Amino acid sequence: MTKKQIKALQNIIARENARHPVEITGGIHPSMENFCITDGRMIIMFHQKPEGFPDGSRLDDFDKIMKRNLEYGNHIFALTATADLVSEWKKLIKPWNRGMTPKNGAVPVEITAKHDNGSVEFGRYDPRLLVDAVETVGPNALVYIGKDKRFSTHFPTLLIFPKNWVDTGNSDIAALVLPRRD
């Protein structure tokens, strides 16, 4: 694992510990047959347990959420997270770290993609989550936007995979990022 990946995972664990200081132990969570690191608004899923992180509580629901999005989701390719794009997203982070929201001046990342039938998927995302997700998955991560076909919702999730995912059809790591609802 690179230093950038380790730092992104540490950021996620720190946000989880800040959100749940007592009831959940932040770290690597066993989740069915996989492992995850999450802050409750994004999930990084691993097939094998990464070393060097504290053990967290067991959270099987996250594995189920990720599998449901993969199995029933209607996600389409939105973009490749290039270094230039990630650099732009990083410039948006400071207000979020100071506790600001879109209601008082923080700017979310807006991602849009068009389905073959012409319909458009659009979502707004916290840049901290997006940067940590793509930096954990690796350089030039592939970002897909969409919704679970079984539920009607106006808020599409992002699935993020390594750049070689298209070639191999599987991945040892993947991320799911939930959208902003404001």
N, C-alpha and C positions, 0 to 999 in steps of 0.2 A: 504494500500500500504506500502511496506517495504521501509526502508531508501535507499537500493540499487536501487530499482525501481524509487524512487523519484529523486535520484542523476542522474540516466541514462536519465530520461526525462528532467531534467534541462540541461544536456549536449546537448541534441538534440535541445532544445529551444535556447540555447546560440549559437549553430552553425547556426541555422536559422536566428537569429538576426544579426549575423556577415555577413552572405551571403546577406541578404536583409535588410539593416539598415533603409531604408525609405519606400519602396513600400509595404512591407508585415509586419503586426504586428505578431511577434512570440508568440506562446502559444498553447492553445487548439483551434483547428479549427473546427467549425461545417462543416460537410461534408455529405451532403444529410441527411440520418437518423442516421448517426454515428458521431463520433468525432475523430480527429486525431491530433497527434503531429508529425511534420516532419521537416527535414532540407533540403528537396528537393532531397535527395539521398536515403532516407529511410523514411518509414511511420510506425508509431505505430497507429493502429486503435482500437478504443474502441466503444462498443455498448452503453455505458452510459458515460456521461461526468465525468471525474475524477475531484475531488475537489483540490483546492490549487495551481492551475496554472493559469496564466493570460489568458484572452480571446484573441484569434487570429482572423485574418480575415477569412471570409468564403471561403473554398477551396473545392468545390464539386468534382473537378477532382480526388482528391486522393481517395475518396470512389469508384469512377468509376474504377480507376486503380487497386485497391485491388480486387474489384468484378470481373473484367476482368481476372485477374490472377487466381482467384479461379475457375471461370466458364470455361475459355478456356485454362487454363494453363495445361501443361503436366509436373507437378512437381512430383519428386520421393523422397523418404526418403533418406537423405544423412547422417545425424548423430544426436546424442543427445548431446547437449551442456552441458557436465558435468563440474563440478567445475574445474577439472584439465585442461580441454581443454580451458575454458575461461581464466584460469591463464596463459596458453601459449600464447593466443591471446593478453592478456594485456602486455606481455613482448615486443610485436611488436609495441606498440602504440607510444612510445617516439619520434622516428624519424618523424612520421606523425604529431605529435603536434608541431614539430619544422618547419613544412612546407615542409618536404621532400616528395618525390614521389618515385615510383618504378624506375623511370629514374635516380634518384640520390641516391639510397641506401635504401629507405624504403621498407620493405618486406610486401606484401599483404598476406592475408590468402587465401590459395587455398583449394577449396572444390570440391570434385569429387564424383559422384555416377553413378552406372551402371543401365540402364534400363533392363527389362526382355529380350529384344531382343538383348542385348549385346552392344548397343550403349552407349556412355559415355557422361554425362553432366559434364562440368568443368567450374569453374569460379574463379575469383580473386576478393577479397573484402577488403575494407578498414577495418582494425581491430577495429577502433574506432566505426564505425557504427555497426559492428557485435556484439561487446561487449555490447554496449548500447541496441541493439535490444534484445539480449537474456537475459540480466539482467532485462529489463523491462518486458518481457514476463514471466520470472520466472525460478526457478531452473530446470535443466534438460529439457530445451526447446527442442522441436523437430524441426529440420531444414530440409526443403525440397528444392531441387534445380530443376529448369526447365525453360521452355519458354512458351510463349503464342503460341498455335498451329496455330493461324491465321496469324502470322507474322514470316518471316524468319529472325532470328537474331542469332548471334554467342555469345550473352552475356546473360546467364541465370540469372534470379532473384532468390532470396531466399525468401521463405515463412517460417515464424517461428511461432510456436504455443506452448501453454502450454503442459506439459507432459500428462495431462488428456484429451487432445483434441481427441485422437484416441478413447477413451472409450465413450465420450459424443457426439461426432459428431459436437459439436459447441464450440465456445469460446467467452468470453467477451472481449478478447484482442488477437491481432495478429500483426505480423510485416511483412513488405516487405522491402528487402534490395536490392538496385541496385548494379550491379557489376562494377568493374573498367573496363575501356575500353582501358587500355594501357598494 
